[in-house]
């Protein structure tokens, strides 16, 4: 009898091929599901826009779209641009759809959201969006129209604190604090001066600073170069007093935080450059969510529902989605659409319907049309 036709040989061969195919599929993320676009025709198309910026809310996502009337949009001066050179529209995504909130002719800078509302920062002042009834206040002008805090508000990140009236805005230089929802800002400190207390060498321009808040603490991570771990400094966010510092064995590449306070970080082992996703715990230590080896992780976004990361796996691009409730992982294929926006409400990508008109009239709270990739 031909040994290659024996039952034992055939069973072993089939088992070997099955394992080989499964291994190849795993290593090349062949199990990553692709995306399918669906049109959502309910609602109106919004006015023309150039870019989209999003901020997670307690149950959804704040969306601000803006358009520049100037040809030199990307080379603007941050203070002396007339407001009429910009137009913005405010949207809110939640479980019932994407709702139109309002519009205006100001330059949008930044936003911060707590459980009840979002504070939107503009060049001329601030507006507050009520997440429950979609109402938004009129523009409240700045008490001090110019100052270094406004450059920080443009390029920095606004962090929540346990007090709904208090926010911190952080950057690679100055730190500012507000105790009245952004109406006024006070200098809270300088992160470079803070780091110099524990790292006496000169801090160059490409020094890397990351921030998060936990209860009444501000946590700072400093990194320089790819061959060293990160310095972690903990500060009392009410008094500014330093509570502790330590050097970590990993380099912290990115940090993002959900409205509920969950802190996730992309880390890299300095010598071998191995990537991992970490979660910062209440005890001040990191725990490992997943180790990704040499497969690159970047572009971290975190909401109350999902942490989204871009990943590169053996030359293939894709996404890693992490369920914040139980840290369960899902791999999805890459979506090659330049104008897509991730919607953390239902883990989809969206493309807003653009009328390409200079202005449209949509009632507050009405739904807007968009495409969904599931």
Beta strands, then each sheet from edge to edge (+ up, - down):
strand 1: 37-40
strand 2: 51-56
strand 3: 61-68
strand 4: 86-94
strand 5: 97-104
strand 6: 108-113
strand 7: 117-122
strand 8: 125-130
strand 9: 140-141
strand 10: 157-160
strand 11: 167-170
strand 12: 174-178
strand 13: 186-190
strand 14: 208-214
strand 15: 217-223
strand 16: 231-236
strand 17: 242-247
strand 18: 250-257
strand 19: 263-269
strand 20: 275-280
strand 21: 286-293
strand 22: 296-302
strand 23: 306-313
strand 24: 316-323
strand 25: 329-333
strand 26: 341-343
strand 27: 348-352
strand 28: 370-373
sheet 1: 1+ 28- 27+ 26-
sheet 2: 2+ 3- 4+ 5-
sheet 3: 6+ 7- 8+ 9-
sheet 4: 10+ 11- 12+ 13-
sheet 5: 14+ 15- 16+ 17-
sheet 6: 18+ 19- 20+ 21-
sheet 7: 22+ 23- 24+ 25-
end
